[in-house]
């Protein structure tokens, strides 16, 4: 991580994954999950759904939807989040390709 000073304040440049920058375990998975939750939130807003309506459509109770919207997604799997997006009318494509390094990484690309 690059460091620099601006007005005597040390600034650390982000790696692009705030979860990794914070040293959290499973940072790649957390980044993917947070990206999926952001897309769910956008979809619900665009569709004009209440939390209760969104929950019915996604197969989640309203309190779980409320939790997602507040950033509490630790107990929801990536698969369930993808299922929620499918139920909101989104296609999901998973692309697998050889990695350039010995260990690959996860990437969420949104169209």
Buried (B, 14 or more C-beta within 10 A) or exposed (E): EEEEEEEEEEEEEEEEBEBBBEEEEEBBBBBBBBBBBEBBBEBBEEEEBEBEBBBBBBEBEBEBBBBBBEEEBEEBEBEBBBBBBEBBEBEEEEEEEEEEEEEEEBEBEEE
